[in-house]
Amino acid sequence: MLMETVKLSRIVMKLTPDMYPCLTSTELDIDIVLKYGFDSLEAEDALDIVKMSISEYQKDALLH
């Protein structure tokens, strides 16, 4: 299994660059652990990752 950690910004820039301006710098800086590595991602995966990352980030922000 090829696990890889990348910034959300890298995923967005490669697969959904039109979303880049919609995200904050803090959101783009979130570390994402990819179970099967960066090269295995597809565009629909990127959308799911962005949604989940923002959701988790907002949940954490509300707890602080």
PyMOL Python script that loads the backbone (N, CA, C, O; Angstrom):
from pymol import cmd

cmd.read_pdbstr("""\
ATOM      1  N   MET A   1       0.851  -1.176   0.000  1.00  0.00           N
ATOM      2  CA  MET A   1       0.000   0.000   0.000  1.00  0.00           C
ATOM      3  C   MET A   1       0.898   1.241   0.000  1.00  0.00           C
ATOM      4  O   MET A   1       1.829   1.339   0.799  1.00  0.00           O
ATOM      5  N   LEU A   2       0.618   2.172  -0.885  1.00  0.00           N
ATOM      6  CA  LEU A   2       1.412   3.391  -1.033  1.00  0.00           C
ATOM      7  C   LEU A   2       0.675   4.563  -0.399  1.00  0.00           C
ATOM      8  O   LEU A   2      -0.112   5.233  -1.067  1.00  0.00           O
ATOM      9  N   MET A   3       0.920   4.814   0.876  1.00  0.00           N
ATOM     10  CA  MET A   3       0.304   5.966   1.532  1.00  0.00           C
ATOM     11  C   MET A   3       1.172   7.187   1.275  1.00  0.00           C
ATOM     12  O   MET A   3       2.401   7.108   1.262  1.00  0.00           O
ATOM     13  N   GLU A   4       0.506   8.322   1.069  1.00  0.00           N
ATOM     14  CA  GLU A   4       1.232   9.557   0.756  1.00  0.00           C
ATOM     15  C   GLU A   4       0.482  10.723   1.388  1.00  0.00           C
ATOM     16  O   GLU A   4      -0.747  10.771   1.348  1.00  0.00           O
ATOM     17  N   THR A   5       1.216  11.654   1.966  1.00  0.00           N
ATOM     18  CA  THR A   5       0.621  12.858   2.546  1.00  0.00           C
ATOM     19  C   THR A   5       0.909  14.037   1.629  1.00  0.00           C
ATOM     20  O   THR A   5       2.056  14.293   1.262  1.00  0.00           O
ATOM     21  N   VAL A   6      -0.154  14.753   1.264  1.00  0.00           N
ATOM     22  CA  VAL A   6      -0.026  15.926   0.397  1.00  0.00           C
ATOM     23  C   VAL A   6      -0.901  17.048   0.940  1.00  0.00           C
ATOM     24  O   VAL A   6      -1.815  16.810   1.729  1.00  0.00           O
ATOM     25  N   LYS A   7      -0.618  18.251   0.518  1.00  0.00           N
ATOM     26  CA  LYS A   7      -1.463  19.394   0.869  1.00  0.00           C
ATOM     27  C   LYS A   7      -2.701  19.386  -0.022  1.00  0.00           C
ATOM     28  O   LYS A   7      -2.651  18.960  -1.176  1.00  0.00           O
ATOM     29  N   LEU A   8      -3.794  19.856   0.525  1.00  0.00           N
ATOM     30  CA  LEU A   8      -5.030  19.954  -0.251  1.00  0.00           C
ATOM     31  C   LEU A   8      -4.807  20.809  -1.497  1.00  0.00           C
ATOM     32  O   LEU A   8      -5.403  20.543  -2.540  1.00  0.00           O
ATOM     33  N   SER A   9      -3.974  21.814  -1.403  1.00  0.00           N
ATOM     34  CA  SER A   9      -3.703  22.684  -2.553  1.00  0.00           C
ATOM     35  C   SER A   9      -3.168  21.903  -3.751  1.00  0.00           C
ATOM     36  O   SER A   9      -3.513  22.209  -4.892  1.00  0.00           O
ATOM     37  N   ARG A  10      -2.337  20.908  -3.504  1.00  0.00           N
ATOM     38  CA  ARG A  10      -1.782  20.104  -4.602  1.00  0.00           C
ATOM     39  C   ARG A  10      -2.882  19.310  -5.308  1.00  0.00           C
ATOM     40  O   ARG A  10      -2.903  19.215  -6.535  1.00  0.00           O
ATOM     41  N   ILE A  11      -3.786  18.747  -4.525  1.00  0.00           N
ATOM     42  CA  ILE A  11      -4.902  17.989  -5.093  1.00  0.00           C
ATOM     43  C   ILE A  11      -5.792  18.898  -5.928  1.00  0.00           C
ATOM     44  O   ILE A  11      -6.171  18.560  -7.049  1.00  0.00           O
ATOM     45  N   VAL A  12      -6.118  20.052  -5.367  1.00  0.00           N
ATOM     46  CA  VAL A  12      -7.003  20.997  -6.056  1.00  0.00           C
ATOM     47  C   VAL A  12      -6.362  21.494  -7.345  1.00  0.00           C
ATOM     48  O   VAL A  12      -7.012  21.531  -8.390  1.00  0.00           O
ATOM     49  N   MET A  13      -5.099  21.872  -7.278  1.00  0.00           N
ATOM     50  CA  MET A  13      -4.434  22.404  -8.475  1.00  0.00           C
ATOM     51  C   MET A  13      -4.361  21.378  -9.603  1.00  0.00           C
ATOM     52  O   MET A  13      -4.462  21.740 -10.775  1.00  0.00           O
ATOM     53  N   LYS A  14      -4.188  20.115  -9.264  1.00  0.00           N
ATOM     54  CA  LYS A  14      -4.069  19.101 -10.313  1.00  0.00           C
ATOM     55  C   LYS A  14      -5.424  18.716 -10.899  1.00  0.00           C
ATOM     56  O   LYS A  14      -5.555  18.580 -12.116  1.00  0.00           O
ATOM     57  N   LEU A  15      -6.433  18.539 -10.044  1.00  0.00           N
ATOM     58  CA  LEU A  15      -7.677  17.923 -10.498  1.00  0.00           C
ATOM     59  C   LEU A  15      -8.868  18.863 -10.608  1.00  0.00           C
ATOM     60  O   LEU A  15      -9.760  18.630 -11.424  1.00  0.00           O
ATOM     61  N   THR A  16      -8.899  19.910  -9.809  1.00  0.00           N
ATOM     62  CA  THR A  16     -10.033  20.843  -9.846  1.00  0.00           C
ATOM     63  C   THR A  16      -9.539  22.282  -9.676  1.00  0.00           C
ATOM     64  O   THR A  16      -9.938  22.959  -8.727  1.00  0.00           O
ATOM     65  N   PRO A  17      -8.680  22.757 -10.576  1.00  0.00           N
ATOM     66  CA  PRO A  17      -8.074  24.081 -10.389  1.00  0.00           C
ATOM     67  C   PRO A  17      -9.088  25.225 -10.340  1.00  0.00           C
ATOM     68  O   PRO A  17      -8.790  26.280  -9.779  1.00  0.00           O
ATOM     69  N   ASP A  18     -10.260  25.041 -10.905  1.00  0.00           N
ATOM     70  CA  ASP A  18     -11.279  26.089 -10.846  1.00  0.00           C
ATOM     71  C   ASP A  18     -11.775  26.332  -9.418  1.00  0.00           C
ATOM     72  O   ASP A  18     -12.342  27.388  -9.140  1.00  0.00           O
ATOM     73  N   MET A  19     -11.572  25.386  -8.521  1.00  0.00           N
ATOM     74  CA  MET A  19     -11.978  25.544  -7.124  1.00  0.00           C
ATOM     75  C   MET A  19     -10.942  26.291  -6.287  1.00  0.00           C
ATOM     76  O   MET A  19     -11.253  26.751  -5.188  1.00  0.00           O
ATOM     77  N   TYR A  20      -9.743  26.415  -6.783  1.00  0.00           N
ATOM     78  CA  TYR A  20      -8.645  27.010  -6.010  1.00  0.00           C
ATOM     79  C   TYR A  20      -8.998  28.382  -5.425  1.00  0.00           C
ATOM     80  O   TYR A  20      -8.760  28.606  -4.239  1.00  0.00           O
ATOM     81  N   PRO A  21      -9.555  29.308  -6.213  1.00  0.00           N
ATOM     82  CA  PRO A  21      -9.857  30.630  -5.645  1.00  0.00           C
ATOM     83  C   PRO A  21     -10.975  30.615  -4.601  1.00  0.00           C
ATOM     84  O   PRO A  21     -11.131  31.579  -3.851  1.00  0.00           O
ATOM     85  N   CYS A  22     -11.739  29.552  -4.545  1.00  0.00           N
ATOM     86  CA  CYS A  22     -12.858  29.457  -3.598  1.00  0.00           C
ATOM     87  C   CYS A  22     -12.413  29.027  -2.200  1.00  0.00           C
ATOM     88  O   CYS A  22     -13.181  29.137  -1.243  1.00  0.00           O
ATOM     89  N   LEU A  23     -11.194  28.547  -2.080  1.00  0.00           N
ATOM     90  CA  LEU A  23     -10.702  28.022  -0.809  1.00  0.00           C
ATOM     91  C   LEU A  23      -9.749  29.006  -0.145  1.00  0.00           C
ATOM     92  O   LEU A  23      -9.012  29.729  -0.816  1.00  0.00           O
ATOM     93  N   THR A  24      -9.776  29.021   1.174  1.00  0.00           N
ATOM     94  CA  THR A  24      -8.873  29.908   1.911  1.00  0.00           C
ATOM     95  C   THR A  24      -7.473  29.294   1.941  1.00  0.00           C
ATOM     96  O   THR A  24      -7.297  28.107   1.666  1.00  0.00           O
ATOM     97  N   SER A  25      -6.500  30.104   2.272  1.00  0.00           N
ATOM     98  CA  SER A  25      -5.127  29.601   2.358  1.00  0.00           C
ATOM     99  C   SER A  25      -5.005  28.560   3.466  1.00  0.00           C
ATOM    100  O   SER A  25      -4.220  27.620   3.344  1.00  0.00           O
ATOM    101  N   THR A  26      -5.766  28.714   4.538  1.00  0.00           N
ATOM    102  CA  THR A  26      -5.755  27.735   5.620  1.00  0.00           C
ATOM    103  C   THR A  26      -6.310  26.402   5.151  1.00  0.00           C
ATOM    104  O   THR A  26      -5.756  25.350   5.471  1.00  0.00           O
ATOM    105  N   GLU A  27      -7.393  26.437   4.400  1.00  0.00           N
ATOM    106  CA  GLU A  27      -7.977  25.206   3.858  1.00  0.00           C
ATOM    107  C   GLU A  27      -7.020  24.535   2.879  1.00  0.00           C
ATOM    108  O   GLU A  27      -6.862  23.314   2.903  1.00  0.00           O
ATOM    109  N   LEU A  28      -6.395  25.312   2.036  1.00  0.00           N
ATOM    110  CA  LEU A  28      -5.467  24.765   1.054  1.00  0.00           C
ATOM    111  C   LEU A  28      -4.232  24.147   1.698  1.00  0.00           C
ATOM    112  O   LEU A  28      -3.562  23.311   1.092  1.00  0.00           O
ATOM    113  N   ASP A  29      -3.936  24.555   2.912  1.00  0.00           N
ATOM    114  CA  ASP A  29      -2.749  24.070   3.623  1.00  0.00           C
ATOM    115  C   ASP A  29      -3.008  22.796   4.436  1.00  0.00           C
ATOM    116  O   ASP A  29      -2.097  22.298   5.098  1.00  0.00           O
ATOM    117  N   ILE A  30      -4.223  22.269   4.398  1.00  0.00           N
ATOM    118  CA  ILE A  30      -4.567  21.058   5.152  1.00  0.00           C
ATOM    119  C   ILE A  30      -3.810  19.860   4.576  1.00  0.00           C
ATOM    120  O   ILE A  30      -3.749  19.672   3.361  1.00  0.00           O
ATOM    121  N   ASP A  31      -3.235  19.056   5.474  1.00  0.00           N
ATOM    122  CA  ASP A  31      -2.570  17.816   5.054  1.00  0.00           C
ATOM    123  C   ASP A  31      -3.614  16.732   4.822  1.00  0.00           C
ATOM    124  O   ASP A  31      -4.514  16.535   5.639  1.00  0.00           O
ATOM    125  N   ILE A  32      -3.485  16.036   3.704  1.00  0.00           N
ATOM    126  CA  ILE A  32      -4.382  14.951   3.333  1.00  0.00           C
ATOM    127  C   ILE A  32      -3.539  13.684   3.183  1.00  0.00           C
ATOM    128  O   ILE A  32      -2.533  13.683   2.473  1.00  0.00           O
ATOM    129  N   VAL A  33      -3.946  12.620   3.846  1.00  0.00           N
ATOM    130  CA  VAL A  33      -3.268  11.333   3.714  1.00  0.00           C
ATOM    131  C   VAL A  33      -4.020  10.505   2.680  1.00  0.00           C
ATOM    132  O   VAL A  33      -5.205  10.212   2.842  1.00  0.00           O
ATOM    133  N   LEU A  34      -3.324  10.139   1.630  1.00  0.00           N
ATOM    134  CA  LEU A  34      -3.925   9.367   0.539  1.00  0.00           C
ATOM    135  C   LEU A  34      -3.496   7.916   0.653  1.00  0.00           C
ATOM    136  O   LEU A  34      -2.306   7.604   0.609  1.00  0.00           O
ATOM    137  N   LYS A  35      -4.461   7.043   0.798  1.00  0.00           N
ATOM    138  CA  LYS A  35      -4.189   5.619   1.016  1.00  0.00           C
ATOM    139  C   LYS A  35      -3.458   4.988  -0.167  1.00  0.00           C
ATOM    140  O   LYS A  35      -2.579   4.147   0.020  1.00  0.00           O
ATOM    141  N   TYR A  36      -3.820   5.393  -1.380  1.00  0.00           N
ATOM    142  CA  TYR A  36      -3.232   4.778  -2.574  1.00  0.00           C
ATOM    143  C   TYR A  36      -2.329   5.729  -3.348  1.00  0.00           C
ATOM    144  O   TYR A  36      -1.998   5.458  -4.502  1.00  0.00           O
ATOM    145  N   GLY A  37      -1.925   6.834  -2.738  1.00  0.00           N
ATOM    146  CA  GLY A  37      -1.005   7.764  -3.370  1.00  0.00           C
ATOM    147  C   GLY A  37      -1.686   8.787  -4.271  1.00  0.00           C
ATOM    148  O   GLY A  37      -2.838   8.633  -4.677  1.00  0.00           O
ATOM    149  N   PHE A  38      -0.939   9.821  -4.559  1.00  0.00           N
ATOM    150  CA  PHE A  38      -1.441  10.964  -5.329  1.00  0.00           C
ATOM    151  C   PHE A  38      -1.820  10.586  -6.760  1.00  0.00           C
ATOM    152  O   PHE A  38      -2.817  11.077  -7.290  1.00  0.00           O
ATOM    153  N   ASP A  39      -1.041   9.730  -7.371  1.00  0.00           N
ATOM    154  CA  ASP A  39      -1.266   9.391  -8.781  1.00  0.00           C
ATOM    155  C   ASP A  39      -2.540   8.590  -9.014  1.00  0.00           C
ATOM    156  O   ASP A  39      -2.991   8.473 -10.154  1.00  0.00           O
ATOM    157  N   SER A  40      -3.126   8.039  -7.966  1.00  0.00           N
ATOM    158  CA  SER A  40      -4.354   7.244  -8.123  1.00  0.00           C
ATOM    159  C   SER A  40      -5.625   8.091  -8.076  1.00  0.00           C
ATOM    160  O   SER A  40      -6.718   7.576  -8.313  1.00  0.00           O
ATOM    161  N   LEU A  41      -5.495   9.385  -7.774  1.00  0.00           N
ATOM    162  CA  LEU A  41      -6.670  10.250  -7.642  1.00  0.00           C
ATOM    163  C   LEU A  41      -7.316  10.583  -8.976  1.00  0.00           C
ATOM    164  O   LEU A  41      -6.648  10.684 -10.005  1.00  0.00           O
ATOM    165  N   GLU A  42      -8.646  10.751  -8.932  1.00  0.00           N
ATOM    166  CA  GLU A  42      -9.416  11.205 -10.082  1.00  0.00           C
ATOM    167  C   GLU A  42     -10.198  12.441  -9.656  1.00  0.00           C
ATOM    168  O   GLU A  42     -10.287  12.734  -8.464  1.00  0.00           O
ATOM    169  N   ALA A  43     -10.765  13.168 -10.613  1.00  0.00           N
ATOM    170  CA  ALA A  43     -11.450  14.431 -10.331  1.00  0.00           C
ATOM    171  C   ALA A  43     -12.566  14.274  -9.300  1.00  0.00           C
ATOM    172  O   ALA A  43     -12.702  15.112  -8.409  1.00  0.00           O
ATOM    173  N   GLU A  44     -13.360  13.220  -9.410  1.00  0.00           N
ATOM    174  CA  GLU A  44     -14.455  13.050  -8.445  1.00  0.00           C
ATOM    175  C   GLU A  44     -13.920  12.769  -7.043  1.00  0.00           C
ATOM    176  O   GLU A  44     -14.558  13.123  -6.052  1.00  0.00           O
ATOM    177  N   ASP A  45     -12.748  12.133  -6.959  1.00  0.00           N
ATOM    178  CA  ASP A  45     -12.108  11.932  -5.653  1.00  0.00           C
ATOM    179  C   ASP A  45     -11.737  13.281  -5.049  1.00  0.00           C
ATOM    180  O   ASP A  45     -11.916  13.504  -3.851  1.00  0.00           O
ATOM    181  N   ALA A  46     -11.226  14.166  -5.872  1.00  0.00           N
ATOM    182  CA  ALA A  46     -10.810  15.484  -5.401  1.00  0.00           C
ATOM    183  C   ALA A  46     -11.983  16.255  -4.823  1.00  0.00           C
ATOM    184  O   ALA A  46     -11.843  16.904  -3.787  1.00  0.00           O
ATOM    185  N   LEU A  47     -13.128  16.196  -5.470  1.00  0.00           N
ATOM    186  CA  LEU A  47     -14.304  16.891  -4.964  1.00  0.00           C
ATOM    187  C   LEU A  47     -14.709  16.347  -3.597  1.00  0.00           C
ATOM    188  O   LEU A  47     -15.030  17.120  -2.694  1.00  0.00           O
ATOM    189  N   ASP A  48     -14.696  15.050  -3.440  1.00  0.00           N
ATOM    190  CA  ASP A  48     -15.034  14.443  -2.150  1.00  0.00           C
ATOM    191  C   ASP A  48     -14.026  14.846  -1.073  1.00  0.00           C
ATOM    192  O   ASP A  48     -14.408  15.141   0.059  1.00  0.00           O
ATOM    193  N   ILE A  49     -12.758  14.857  -1.423  1.00  0.00           N
ATOM    194  CA  ILE A  49     -11.719  15.231  -0.468  1.00  0.00           C
ATOM    195  C   ILE A  49     -11.884  16.682  -0.045  1.00  0.00           C
ATOM    196  O   ILE A  49     -11.761  16.993   1.140  1.00  0.00           O
ATOM    197  N   VAL A  50     -12.160  17.577  -0.988  1.00  0.00           N
ATOM    198  CA  VAL A  50     -12.355  18.989  -0.663  1.00  0.00           C
ATOM    199  C   VAL A  50     -13.547  19.147   0.277  1.00  0.00           C
ATOM    200  O   VAL A  50     -13.456  19.854   1.281  1.00  0.00           O
ATOM    201  N   LYS A  51     -14.650  18.501  -0.039  1.00  0.00           N
ATOM    202  CA  LYS A  51     -15.849  18.599   0.813  1.00  0.00           C
ATOM    203  C   LYS A  51     -15.569  18.118   2.233  1.00  0.00           C
ATOM    204  O   LYS A  51     -15.904  18.793   3.206  1.00  0.00           O
ATOM    205  N   MET A  52     -14.959  16.958   2.338  1.00  0.00           N
ATOM    206  CA  MET A  52     -14.682  16.391   3.655  1.00  0.00           C
ATOM    207  C   MET A  52     -13.662  17.226   4.430  1.00  0.00           C
ATOM    208  O   MET A  52     -13.804  17.408   5.640  1.00  0.00           O
ATOM    209  N   SER A  53     -12.654  17.727   3.756  1.00  0.00           N
ATOM    210  CA  SER A  53     -11.623  18.526   4.413  1.00  0.00           C
ATOM    211  C   SER A  53     -12.199  19.817   4.968  1.00  0.00           C
ATOM    212  O   SER A  53     -11.899  20.196   6.101  1.00  0.00           O
ATOM    213  N   ILE A  54     -13.012  20.487   4.191  1.00  0.00           N
ATOM    214  CA  ILE A  54     -13.621  21.732   4.646  1.00  0.00           C
ATOM    215  C   ILE A  54     -14.567  21.460   5.806  1.00  0.00           C
ATOM    216  O   ILE A  54     -14.600  22.212   6.780  1.00  0.00           O
ATOM    217  N   SER A  55     -15.322  20.400   5.699  1.00  0.00           N
ATOM    218  CA  SER A  55     -16.240  20.029   6.771  1.00  0.00           C
ATOM    219  C   SER A  55     -15.482  19.767   8.069  1.00  0.00           C
ATOM    220  O   SER A  55     -15.874  20.262   9.126  1.00  0.00           O
ATOM    221  N   GLU A  56     -14.418  19.005   7.997  1.00  0.00           N
ATOM    222  CA  GLU A  56     -13.612  18.706   9.186  1.00  0.00           C
ATOM    223  C   GLU A  56     -12.945  19.964   9.733  1.00  0.00           C
ATOM    224  O   GLU A  56     -12.890  20.163  10.946  1.00  0.00           O
ATOM    225  N   TYR A  57     -12.439  20.810   8.841  1.00  0.00           N
ATOM    226  CA  TYR A  57     -11.781  22.043   9.263  1.00  0.00           C
ATOM    227  C   TYR A  57     -12.771  22.949   9.987  1.00  0.00           C
ATOM    228  O   TYR A  57     -12.440  23.517  11.028  1.00  0.00           O
ATOM    229  N   GLN A  58     -13.973  23.089   9.455  1.00  0.00           N
ATOM    230  CA  GLN A  58     -14.983  23.930  10.082  1.00  0.00           C
ATOM    231  C   GLN A  58     -15.418  23.361  11.416  1.00  0.00           C
ATOM    232  O   GLN A  58     -15.649  24.112  12.364  1.00  0.00           O
ATOM    233  N   LYS A  59     -15.533  22.044  11.506  1.00  0.00           N
ATOM    234  CA  LYS A  59     -15.919  21.402  12.768  1.00  0.00           C
ATOM    235  C   LYS A  59     -14.855  21.682  13.825  1.00  0.00           C
ATOM    236  O   LYS A  59     -15.192  22.010  14.962  1.00  0.00           O
ATOM    237  N   ASP A  60     -13.586  21.559  13.471  1.00  0.00           N
ATOM    238  CA  ASP A  60     -12.499  21.833  14.402  1.00  0.00           C
ATOM    239  C   ASP A  60     -12.480  23.304  14.820  1.00  0.00           C
ATOM    240  O   ASP A  60     -12.199  23.616  15.977  1.00  0.00           O
ATOM    241  N   ALA A  61     -12.772  24.193  13.901  1.00  0.00           N
ATOM    242  CA  ALA A  61     -12.765  25.628  14.194  1.00  0.00           C
ATOM    243  C   ALA A  61     -13.857  25.970  15.209  1.00  0.00           C
ATOM    244  O   ALA A  61     -13.662  26.832  16.066  1.00  0.00           O
ATOM    245  N   LEU A  62     -14.997  25.300  15.112  1.00  0.00           N
ATOM    246  CA  LEU A  62     -16.090  25.561  16.037  1.00  0.00           C
ATOM    247  C   LEU A  62     -15.787  25.055  17.447  1.00  0.00           C
ATOM    248  O   LEU A  62     -16.317  25.585  18.423  1.00  0.00           O
ATOM    249  N   LEU A  63     -14.955  24.054  17.552  1.00  0.00           N
ATOM    250  CA  LEU A  63     -14.611  23.487  18.857  1.00  0.00           C
ATOM    251  C   LEU A  63     -13.595  24.331  19.619  1.00  0.00           C
ATOM    252  O   LEU A  63     -13.477  24.202  20.837  1.00  0.00           O
ATOM    253  N   HIS A  64     -12.866  25.188  18.923  1.00  0.00           N
ATOM    254  CA  HIS A  64     -11.817  26.012  19.575  1.00  0.00           C
ATOM    255  C   HIS A  64     -12.383  27.265  20.133  1.00  0.00           C
ATOM    256  O   HIS A  64     -11.652  28.069  20.711  1.00  0.00           O
TER     257      HIS A  64
END
""", "prot")
cmd.dss("prot")
cmd.show_as("cartoon", "prot")
cmd.util.cbc("prot")
cmd.orient("prot")
